[in-house]
Amino acid sequence: MARWLTFELILLLSIFAMTVVLSAPPQVPLQVEVTKPRKLRGRFLQITDLHPDPYYTNHASQSSACHRRKPKKEKQRSNLYGTPFSECDSPLILTNFTLDFLDKHWASELDFVIWTGDNARHDNDRKLPRTPSEIYELNRAVASKMEKTFGSKGIPVIPSLGNNDVWRPNSITSEFSSIWKSFIPFPMYQVFQRGGYFHVEVVPNALAVISLNTMYFYDSNKAVGGCGYTDRDDPGNLQFDWLEVQLTMFRERKMQVSHVPPSPGNYFPECYVRYTELALRFQDTIVGHVYGHMNADHFTFVEAVDLQLVAPSQVSGKAELYKDLIEEFSALPKKAKEVNYDNYGVINVSPPVVPNPYVPTFRVFSYNVSEHGEIQGKKRKHRHDRGKHGDKGSECKAEPYKNSWKCHLNGPWHSDPDSPSRRNQRWTPLGYAQYYLPNLENANKSHKPKFKLEYLTFPLSKLHPDGDTVKQKFDYPVPVHHLPRSLQANNVSTSRYAPYELNDLTIGSWVELARRLGNSKESKLRKRFKKLMYLEY
């Protein structure tokens, strides 16, 4: 899972992807002398949840997680390049094919790579139980492939720990500090060894990415305490303390940052509170939140309302994801003028490479690297919406809130309508293009699968900049040769590839899309959103 903050950007990641190399050479720290900085292209890749499976077998039974037995019915058999809509993980040929495709077609177009996890197969076959040594070997192989594909070209790669990469602190962080040695800056090495989190300045003094170890917040991890207010030495609390220091430091350096996102269904309640409060308190510094893990394409919000004192009986249970999102969006203010954008942080969830349960994907973000429009020397606005205001009265003197972080997070919030998360300027995320790999059932040794554009968040008018801007290749949000032929002309007016037509990925753009989805009259948009969410092709 990953999240992004305003820039100079910090991104926090919690999942990673895996390559197809069965035996990988020992990883050596990258030694590259950079004489001059790489030209910014204004794009970065997010790749997540590769889940390679060295035991995957072509024509095996889906009921065996594609490991054994050739069933009589062809529709129950596995495919060479993967088996969508099943519980089978990625064959090694698929993970290698994906990374080789990115190496050949996209590496030269990117500024950095966000690698948000899960580089080991799911432990869903009792006859082939997953072992720590297997997890480490798969991760070493993927890291070696990522290094060759991107790192060797001077492209920063920022990985994060995934829940299928094991989360118990000591031996895990020690092992991954070796596996990821070429990706972790030397000043961050001891920090990572201690907690499994770190940051990278992908554009020096301008853009940072923070990789968080969200396994310390994950409510399925019984090895941690859940960020309890009275347990200050809990690994989750120590990580939030560290994160607060990093965000404060980047603000003082006039940097904006990005980090890993939470949700009530994934995080311990108190960890979710701390995450939400930091996301909103540093909204002027954070440009966005990007993550994986969920295997479904969607977005959601962390909101100020999540920090209100709500009785436990009033907290809703888990629902089907699409319905839960529509319910959340329907609760947004009905009129645009009633929306206070200070109260929102946007969580973007990318679908995975593994065809479990849908089809393989990757996502390329575009962000503003123009020198124009950046507001210089503007003093940050300070707000005090929390603290001793609102609902922090007598209820905070008794249980269940006496020892809740909700009653003790009193720092001033920092928001600014002119920050990159709120207004299009330098470092503002502009949109993304999502690619997918359909028709895997028809792919074989002689007919390889083809990645195709699934959809864009951009309006069609943004795909072909006018005037002198076209002289700079990165001013195209998506390189023209990566567009289908129907979009390569600059006079296209309608297309199935542009369902949302967002001018940018600022908080306002996402909230307005969510308000449209929350409107029951927008049945066509809802249908399209759901289809994309579950990668139905």
Buried (B, 14 or more C-beta within 10 A) or exposed (E): BBBBBBBBBBBBBBBBBBBBBEEBEEBEEEEEEEEEEBEBBBBBBBBBBBBBBBBBBBEBBBBBBBBBBEBEEEEBBBBBBBBBBBBBBBBBBBBBBBBBBBBEBBBEBBBBBBBBBBBBBBBBBEEBEBEEEBBBBBBBBBBBBBBBBBBBBEBBBBBBBBBBBBBEBEEBBEBBBEBBBBBBEEEBBEBBBBBBBBBBBBBEEBBBBBBBBBBBBBBEBEEBBBBBBEBEEBBBBBBBEBBBEBBBBBBEEBBBBBBBBBBBEBBBBBBBBBBBBBBBBBBBBBBBBBBBBBBBBBBBBBBBEBBEBEEEEEEEEEEEBBEBBBEBBBEBEEEEEEBEBBBBBBBBBBBBBBBBBBBBBBBBBBBBBBEEEBEEEEEBBEBEBBEEEEBBEEBBEEEEBEBBBBBBBEBEBBBBBEBBBBBBBBBBBBBBBBBBBBBBBEBEEEEEBEBEBBBBBBEBBBBBBEEEEEEBEBBBBBBBEBBEEEBEEEEBEEBEBBBBBBBBBBBBBBBBBBBBBBBEEBEEBBEBBBBBBBBEB
